[in-house]
Amino acid sequence: MRIAYSPCPNDTFVFDAWAHGRLIGAPALDVTFADIDITNGMAERGELDVLKVSYAVLPYVLDTYALLPCGGALGRGCGPLVLTSEPGVSLTGRRIAVPSERSTAYLLFRLWAAEQVPGGVGEIVVMPFDRIMPAVRSGEVDAGLVIHEARFTYRNYGLHRLADMGEHWESTTRLPIPLGAIIAKRSLGAERLRLLADAARRSVRAAWDDPEASRPYVRAHAQEMDPAVADQHIGLYVNEFTAGLGEDGYAAVRGLLTRAAAEGLVPALAPGALDFP
């Protein structure tokens, strides 16, 4: 089974047991590591069987892929941040770096900016997420939208938090923040899709039951990250919604994509598009 997910600690933690053949009855995985902007593009081109993608890309790919009800990343207090080199900077007409224009972070940012940035932002520059903070610090861009462990490390770059997209989302919706989704090709068939969902759920449970087992895999793919930051990353992004979206999780995904469609940021979802076979 060909799968792509990021080398970030939350993904390697979640998929460790499955990727290393420790789940009885689960299909073997052929893993490709790729940043979220790459996996979003893979999904739009219909590449690979299973992918970790941004929830924001779902309206473009749900004809080909089904959303698995587990394995992804939602949560509270874990939203993307807007960072600047000086506090209190106005973003009107400014140059902003983002990790992807198909990312959930970008949708949350555009919904926030529509309310909070009079006149709108200026140029949007897409760059790998690990380049964004250096670009803000150097003045290459005026602000950066950051994800992942950057919420723990941005002060190391001398940067300032201008706004928290998650705080804005949660205060206006009372719902968790939908970030990353696991999708699988519909052509695999309903039985196979259910098998994949079961494997993803069991892999999450196995990681929680024996967190030490995943440490070599996590560390191997996060070599430049402080182990304490990696643990914080996992603690924030792997939670009850990873084991199962549940009512609040599905409400969050529908809410985000419905609001984004109303703003013309994504196509509207077809009825039943999020339903799992």
Salt bridges, closest charged atoms under 4 A:
ASP11 OD1 - LYS52 NZ 2.53
ASP16 OD1 - HIS20 ND1 3.04
ASP16 OD2 - ARG22 NH2 2.31
GLU44 OE2 - ARG102 NE 2.94
GLU47 OE2 - ARG45 NE 2.69
ASP49 OD2 - ARG2 NE 3.73
GLU115 OE1 - HIS168 NE2 3.02
GLU115 OE2 - ARG259 NH2 3.98
GLU123 OE1 - ARG95 NE 2.98
GLU140 OE2 - ARG131 NH2 3.45
ASP142 OD1 - ARG94 NH1 3.80
GLU149 OE1 - HIS233 ND1 3.55
ASP164 OD2 - ARG151 NH2 3.40
ASP164 OD2 - ARG161 NH1 3.74
GLU167 OE2 - ARG161 NH1 3.81
GLU170 OE1 - ARG76 NH1 3.91
ASP198 OD2 - ARG202 NE 2.96
GLU212 OE2 - ARG215 NE 2.76
ASP231 OD1 - ARG215 NH1 3.14
ASP248 OD2 - ARG76 NH2 3.90
